[in-house]
């Protein structure tokens, strides 16, 4: 599962998953984290209409670290340069969608990862704001996949009238709406 921020008119709505085969330099959690971040940076292989993620390695100030927690889970710590928000803004990537993409990807793929902590400079991210989703708070800087459940989107094929023919178009929709006939009809109107 590799999550990507949606591009163009959808860029601030959420993230969409792209399933692909990946190879890693090793099987340690830190190696998996580095490989997943590199895959996000490489851009989509199959999806269209998603924004290009900047090179995450250049945004980071240190390699990812994975530590074991007392509850048996693991936490991935990511360290970014202090100007992360500005660098993402220049790439037209929303900070909240960026964090959602990282969290969904790392917590979905690396076994036992239950949380992510993201440092900007030396300060952990403890809150985010997105115009589509509002404010999110992360007590202690611990970010969980479930914090971003509303951000997860699905690309759905819609058939729109184009003269006397139907034209296929992909639309990003919240995952819970993507299979709802009523929600699909509302998107057609």
C-alpha positions as CSV (number, residue, x, y, z in Angstrom):
1,X,0.0,0.0,0.0
2,X,1.5,3.3,-1.1
3,X,-0.6,6.3,-0.4
4,X,-0.3,9.4,-2.5
5,X,-1.7,12.9,-2.2
6,X,-4.3,13.6,-4.8
7,X,-3.4,16.3,-7.4
8,X,-5.0,19.2,-9.1
9,X,-8.5,19.9,-7.8
10,X,-8.4,16.9,-5.4
11,X,-5.0,17.7,-3.8
12,X,-6.5,18.9,-0.5
13,X,-9.1,16.2,-0.1
14,X,-7.1,13.2,0.8
15,X,-4.9,10.3,-0.3
16,X,-5.4,7.4,-2.6
17,X,-3.6,4.0,-2.3
18,X,-1.6,2.4,-5.1
19,X,-0.7,-1.2,-4.7
20,X,2.6,-2.2,-6.3
21,X,5.5,-4.7,-5.9
22,X,8.5,-3.3,-4.1
23,X,12.0,-4.6,-3.4
24,X,13.9,-3.7,-0.3
25,X,17.6,-3.6,0.6
26,X,16.8,-5.7,3.7
27,X,14.0,-6.7,6.0
28,X,14.6,-4.6,9.1
29,X,11.8,-2.2,9.9
30,X,14.2,0.8,9.3
31,X,15.1,-0.6,5.9
32,X,11.4,-1.2,5.1
33,X,10.7,2.4,6.1
34,X,13.4,3.8,3.9
35,X,12.3,1.7,0.9
36,X,8.7,2.8,1.3
37,X,9.6,6.5,1.5
38,X,11.7,6.0,-1.7
39,X,8.7,4.4,-3.4
40,X,6.5,7.4,-2.4
41,X,9.1,9.8,-3.8
42,X,9.3,7.9,-7.1
43,X,5.7,8.8,-8.0
44,X,2.7,6.8,-9.1
45,X,3.1,3.9,-11.5
46,X,-0.6,3.3,-12.3
47,X,-2.6,6.2,-10.9
48,X,-3.5,9.3,-12.8
49,X,-4.5,12.7,-11.4
50,X,-2.3,12.5,-8.3
51,X,0.2,15.1,-7.4
52,X,3.9,14.3,-7.5
53,X,5.5,13.8,-4.1
54,X,8.8,15.7,-3.7
55,X,11.9,13.7,-3.0
56,X,11.3,12.7,0.6
57,X,15.0,11.9,1.2
58,X,15.9,15.5,0.4
59,X,13.3,16.7,2.9
60,X,14.6,14.5,5.7
61,X,17.4,15.6,8.1
62,X,18.0,12.0,9.4
63,X,17.3,8.4,8.5
64,X,14.0,6.9,9.8
65,X,14.2,5.2,13.2
66,X,12.0,2.4,14.4
67,X,11.6,1.7,18.1
68,X,9.7,-0.9,20.0
69,X,7.0,0.3,22.4
70,X,6.0,-1.1,25.8
71,X,2.7,-2.4,24.4
72,X,4.5,-4.6,21.9
73,X,4.0,-2.3,18.9
74,X,6.5,-0.2,17.0
75,X,6.8,3.5,16.3
76,X,8.5,5.0,13.3
77,X,10.2,8.4,13.9
78,X,10.8,10.6,10.8
79,X,13.0,13.7,11.0
80,X,12.4,16.5,8.5
81,X,14.2,19.9,8.0
82,X,12.7,22.8,9.7
83,X,11.4,24.3,6.4
84,X,9.3,21.2,5.5
85,X,6.0,23.1,5.2
86,X,7.5,25.6,2.8
87,X,9.1,22.9,0.7
88,X,5.8,21.0,0.5
89,X,4.0,24.3,-0.4
90,X,6.4,24.8,-3.3
91,X,5.6,21.3,-4.6
92,X,1.8,21.9,-4.2
93,X,1.5,19.2,-1.5
94,X,-0.7,19.7,1.5
95,X,1.1,19.0,4.8
96,X,-1.8,17.1,6.3
97,X,-2.1,14.9,3.1
98,X,1.7,14.4,3.2
99,X,1.5,13.2,6.8
100,X,-1.5,11.1,6.1
101,X,0.3,9.5,3.1
102,X,3.4,8.7,5.2
103,X,1.3,7.4,8.1
104,X,-1.0,5.2,6.0
105,X,2.0,3.7,4.1
106,X,4.3,3.0,7.0
107,X,1.6,1.7,9.4
108,X,0.0,-0.5,6.7
109,X,3.1,-2.2,5.5
110,X,5.7,-2.5,8.3
111,X,4.6,-5.3,10.8
112,X,3.6,-4.1,14.2
113,X,3.9,-0.3,13.5
114,X,1.1,1.3,15.5
115,X,2.2,4.9,15.3
116,X,4.5,7.4,13.6
117,X,6.1,10.5,15.1
118,X,7.2,13.2,12.7
119,X,9.7,15.8,13.7
120,X,10.0,19.1,11.9
121,X,13.4,20.4,13.1
122,X,13.4,19.2,16.7
123,X,9.7,19.6,17.3
124,X,7.2,16.8,16.9
125,X,4.1,17.5,14.9
126,X,1.2,17.6,17.5
127,X,-1.5,19.1,15.3
128,X,-2.5,19.7,11.7
129,X,-5.1,21.6,9.9
130,X,-6.6,20.9,6.5
131,X,-9.3,23.0,4.8
132,X,-11.3,19.8,3.8
133,X,-11.0,17.9,7.1
134,X,-10.4,20.5,9.8
135,X,-8.0,20.1,12.8
136,X,-6.3,17.0,14.0
137,X,-4.5,16.7,17.4
138,X,-1.8,14.2,18.1
139,X,-1.1,13.9,21.9
140,X,2.5,13.4,22.5
141,X,3.2,13.7,18.8
142,X,1.9,10.1,18.2
143,X,0.2,9.9,14.9
144,X,-2.0,6.8,14.2
145,X,-3.4,5.5,10.9
146,X,-6.9,5.8,12.3
147,X,-6.4,9.6,12.7
148,X,-6.6,9.9,8.9
149,X,-9.5,7.5,8.1
150,X,-11.4,10.4,6.5
151,X,-8.5,11.2,4.2
152,X,-8.5,7.8,2.4
153,X,-10.0,8.1,-1.0
154,X,-10.6,5.7,-3.9
155,X,-10.5,6.4,-7.6
156,X,-13.9,5.5,-9.1
157,X,-14.8,5.2,-12.8
158,X,-17.8,7.3,-13.8
159,X,-19.5,7.2,-17.2
160,X,-20.5,10.7,-18.3
161,X,-22.5,11.6,-21.4
162,X,-20.4,13.0,-24.3
163,X,-22.8,13.6,-27.2
164,X,-24.3,10.2,-28.1
165,X,-21.6,8.2,-26.3
166,X,-20.5,7.6,-22.8
167,X,-17.0,8.8,-21.7
168,X,-15.2,7.2,-18.8
169,X,-13.6,9.5,-16.2
170,X,-11.9,8.8,-12.9
171,X,-13.1,10.7,-9.8
172,X,-11.6,10.6,-6.4
173,X,-14.2,9.9,-3.8
174,X,-14.1,8.9,-0.1
175,X,-13.7,5.2,0.2
176,X,-17.0,4.7,1.9
177,X,-18.8,6.5,-1.0
178,X,-16.9,4.7,-3.8
179,X,-19.2,1.7,-3.8
180,X,-22.4,3.4,-2.9
181,X,-24.8,3.7,-5.8
182,X,-26.4,6.8,-4.3
183,X,-23.1,8.6,-3.8
184,X,-22.1,7.7,-7.4
185,X,-25.4,9.1,-8.7
186,X,-24.8,12.3,-6.7
187,X,-21.4,12.7,-8.4
188,X,-23.0,12.4,-11.8
189,X,-25.5,15.2,-11.1
